[in-house]
Amino acid sequence: MPITDIFRHISQAPTNPAAKAAPRAFDVADLYRGPASDLEPVEAAAGPLDEKLRQAYFWIVNSAIISPHYDIEYNESAPAASFTFGDTKAKVSLPSGQSYSSYVLLPLLNFALRRRCLLVGGPGRGKTSIAILMGILAGYSLREVRRGMQHGQPQMTVADLFGNPLPADLVNAQRMEDVRVAWRSWLAMRVKIIDEYNRIPTRTQSALLTVMADNYAEMFDQVIELPEAAWYLTANDDAGGGTYQVIEALRDRIDVVVRALAFNNRFLGDLLYRIEEGIKPEEVVPAGIIFTEAEIERMHREILAVTLAPELRRRVEFFAGQFEFLEGAAEQLDYRTKDTAKLAGADVHLLLAGETGKDRLKDLGQQTRNGLSVRSLMTVLLFAKAVAYLRGTRAVALEDLRQIIPFVLHDKLAPDPDAPFFEAPGNAIYRVDRIGWIRKLFDLSCAEYDRLNLDRDDPVAALGDEFARGLEGLGEAEVRARLVKIERLLADWSRGRKLYGPLVDDILKLKYLHQRYTNYLRWLTWKK
Amino acid sequence: MEEVIPFHRSLAAQRGRLNAKFAAARHAHPALDPAVVLEHLGAVVGPIVSAVAAIRPAAADATLDALFDLSLELMGEGVLGRPATGDRGRCNDCEVGLRRPDPADEKPVLSRAKDRLRDGCSGFEPPSLEARRAAVAEVWGTLLPALPAHIAAEPRRVAGSLTNALYNLASTPGARPAVWLATMRTVGPDCPDVAALLKLGQVAAWLAGLAHYRAAALALCRELAPDLACGALGISTDDQGPTTDEASLDVILDRLAADPWLLPQAAALARPAGTPALKLATRAGAFRGFGGVFLAPPTVTWADGQFYVRDGDAWWLLSADLFGATLLRADAPIKPASRAPDAPFRVSQAAEIVCGPHRAAFPELIAVSSWAADAKTLVVTSPLSHAVYLFAVMSERVCCG
């Protein structure tokens, strides 16, 4: 290929090449493959869609959104080179693997997964532009996408959002269900865009919540079921700068937060060219990267089929286990959580500060005011699978988790800025840099996991595997032996071990196993 | 004053968008010349859009949009549009250029195959970029305007697929793009839909020399309507013997599948015509310095029902039949053998080929480095040549130059 096309050209497949043996088989369909691309009708494309997703990514970064950032770094071995600049030792690594711009990658993964993405950043950073591009990727025309975009404003009513009852029905109807509603067309779209969602009044936010959370809308006893959709919400300032406070439940429904990256002024020439030539990238999206409804559905299934190895799952468990535990929150171990303190209206920071005996720098749970919800953990797993899929692999790698976790947990993990960790030399920056902080948390968690040698020596995992093989045919002697094993392990741990979050999870897992075996033993005894 | 035709109306309707697309394409390909694009639009795209508008006016705008995009893409790649030099190129078989098609190209396939046999063309000259560019221009200039119904249905798919097909044929040493073009021009308009047209193109590609498509093309013939399949194969409906009814076509295809050196028209006859004789059917490959694929005189082997040729460490899959021979890079075969169990061929100590009752000596057999055979074909290599020689028992006179 002579030159990299900027606006119309889709990156030639494979966009993430791997070494392959020369194929012996040939296909008569090869006759129609050549310099003219994107010829097959989209319905006919039967292969995995990750290549198309990558092509869409590269088209957006190369042609549409000028985002020359590679902040999601992948290295095939060690980085090609690293440099530090300035007194603050700003580190710049030149990645040796295919790396990505989070600002484009995450909205695209959100598109593939049909989840809810919040784009935050100052005005004019391209938040709305990327959301519009996602709508066009879903097969809508530019006009449809623009008409379907909802602009948050302080007077926005539920009727503005959902539609209006038919005036004739309002006059003639004898019962509420006789009032038909003219639903707004955007509700049926597979990409939904809410611009400046934090300017929507609270009551309308609640109505929006039902659509986002449960995929249906209700007015006048009329209900409309909606298709699975990728949501894009934008906010200029997500830290309370909107007209209305965003309700907690709505915030919690947001799966991933993407921050608009700064424009690199070295690319002003590209902007000038667009101005002079009247080029609007959203008007020239290549047909080859537009997904049909069936393709989006299939892509979603393919993403779910990406595997996550048990070893990696254990690391996620260990990481997630760091945050919820709060030693001073209750008497019984099960209730010693930050949620207990929060429900009681207690100050989590004070309770955390009151703990003794633990290394407060080492305890990652000291850094947050909350734990992780089940929903956020599911989102982590989904987005990790999606990024692995986009990279062309069919198994999640540790680096996939490391790169994706900060964006998913961005609004989910609330830092405690007064925690000792942030007072430590060089850590003050993490009070501001949420992405860097969460990534640091994951790195620290993995380092601790390695130190404890849990990949090789994890007695709870071994006991869990043993239990997972089933109780069918298990004799009384064996059950008693397992119970003793659990009790010995707990006794061992109770001697002088400090209580950290992951250990609490392990203890409660052992308690669970002990209870299951105890119940089984009772049944065995009764059977005799 | 120039008459306003549907093409002009489509241009006017999409002026802003098309201008923006051109500006975007030129940003990526600064060499794109506005004058050349305009000339191409007027001289090449215009007639196609007008032909489409004549049968389906509503499809004119979409056709222009798709062909404009495709044109910019192909011009950006340097395979479409006015060539940089005055030389219009010459295809590997001297058959495709920016010239009017030779009436000989319109001959039925039997005549073309006979011509090829008579002319004894080895056809392994290297294809040039100019030849490919000329082939693409021929598709746009003569084939696409002849297929307005198909273009109207799926403009990008049809125009792009046919462009790629002829480009690939023009890139394959020994293939005859003009034969493919002639078949598509004569039989293509009869195809009821795009799917049939593209199947016809695949069959025609086999008949134009892409021998590795043989098995798939024969299968596709069974999916095509009998008159289309017969049209592609050059079996006219008034020939002697079985012609266009489906059962007869099946018999013809079975015979063709069984013998790669059988002419379709001969397969349609109840009795074989002519006296079979052992012939040098064709030769394939050449020294890489002369546009071939081999760095050293190759050797041949047989495995899994196919011929494999190697020169040192590299392996090629050799496919050959009456219509051509191709060499495709391949992995090393797992269980190579000298010949198929049912191969009737032997190369005697006296440098003679023996095949059942047939026996003949050829000058190419003076020095034999290797040979392999299946039921119908003997492949011989020589330490003195970068070509492989294919022998078969055939009914027609064969002369390989």
Boltz contact constraints between the chains, C-beta under 6 A:
constraints:
  - contact:
      token1: [A, 3]
      token2: [B, 28]
      max_distance: 6.0
  - contact:
      token1: [A, 3]
      token2: [B, 29]
      max_distance: 6.0
  - contact:
      token1: [A, 5]
      token2: [B, 28]
      max_distance: 6.0
  - contact:
      token1: [A, 6]
      token2: [B, 27]
      max_distance: 6.0
  - contact:
      token1: [A, 6]
      token2: [B, 28]
      max_distance: 6.0
  - contact:
      token1: [A, 7]
      token2: [B, 24]
      max_distance: 6.0
  - contact:
      token1: [A, 8]
      token2: [B, 24]
      max_distance: 6.0
  - contact:
      token1: [A, 8]
      token2: [B, 25]
      max_distance: 6.0
  - contact:
      token1: [A, 22]
      token2: [B, 329]
      max_distance: 6.0
  - contact:
      token1: [A, 22]
      token2: [B, 331]
      max_distance: 6.0
  - contact:
      token1: [A, 24]
      token2: [B, 330]
      max_distance: 6.0
  - contact:
      token1: [A, 24]
      token2: [B, 331]
      max_distance: 6.0
  - contact:
      token1: [A, 26]
      token2: [B, 212]
      max_distance: 6.0
  - contact:
      token1: [A, 28]
      token2: [B, 202]
      max_distance: 6.0
  - contact:
      token1: [A, 28]
      token2: [B, 213]
      max_distance: 6.0
  - contact:
      token1: [A, 28]
      token2: [B, 216]
      max_distance: 6.0
  - contact:
      token1: [A, 31]
      token2: [B, 165]
      max_distance: 6.0
  - contact:
      token1: [A, 31]
      token2: [B, 168]
      max_distance: 6.0
  - contact:
      token1: [A, 31]
      token2: [B, 202]
      max_distance: 6.0
  - contact:
      token1: [A, 31]
      token2: [B, 205]
      max_distance: 6.0
  - contact:
      token1: [A, 32]
      token2: [B, 161]
      max_distance: 6.0
  - contact:
      token1: [A, 32]
      token2: [B, 164]
      max_distance: 6.0
  - contact:
      token1: [A, 32]
      token2: [B, 165]
      max_distance: 6.0
  - contact:
      token1: [A, 33]
      token2: [B, 164]
      max_distance: 6.0
  - contact:
      token1: [A, 34]
      token2: [B, 164]
      max_distance: 6.0
  - contact:
      token1: [A, 34]
      token2: [B, 167]
      max_distance: 6.0
  - contact:
      token1: [A, 34]
      token2: [B, 168]
      max_distance: 6.0
  - contact:
      token1: [A, 35]
      token2: [B, 74]
      max_distance: 6.0
  - contact:
      token1: [A, 35]
      token2: [B, 77]
      max_distance: 6.0
  - contact:
      token1: [A, 35]
      token2: [B, 79]
      max_distance: 6.0
  - contact:
      token1: [A, 36]
      token2: [B, 70]
      max_distance: 6.0
  - contact:
      token1: [A, 36]
      token2: [B, 160]
      max_distance: 6.0
  - contact:
      token1: [A, 36]
      token2: [B, 163]
      max_distance: 6.0
  - contact:
      token1: [A, 36]
      token2: [B, 164]
      max_distance: 6.0
  - contact:
      token1: [A, 39]
      token2: [B, 157]
      max_distance: 6.0
  - contact:
      token1: [A, 39]
      token2: [B, 160]
      max_distance: 6.0
  - contact:
      token1: [A, 39]
      token2: [B, 161]
      max_distance: 6.0
  - contact:
      token1: [A, 273]
      token2: [B, 27]
      max_distance: 6.0
  - contact:
      token1: [A, 277]
      token2: [B, 23]
      max_distance: 6.0
  - contact:
      token1: [A, 278]
      token2: [B, 20]
      max_distance: 6.0
  - contact:
      token1: [A, 279]
      token2: [B, 20]
      max_distance: 6.0
  - contact:
      token1: [A, 279]
      token2: [B, 23]
      max_distance: 6.0
  - contact:
      token1: [A, 279]
      token2: [B, 24]
      max_distance: 6.0
  - contact:
      token1: [A, 284]
      token2: [B, 21]
      max_distance: 6.0
  - contact:
      token1: [A, 284]
      token2: [B, 24]
      max_distance: 6.0
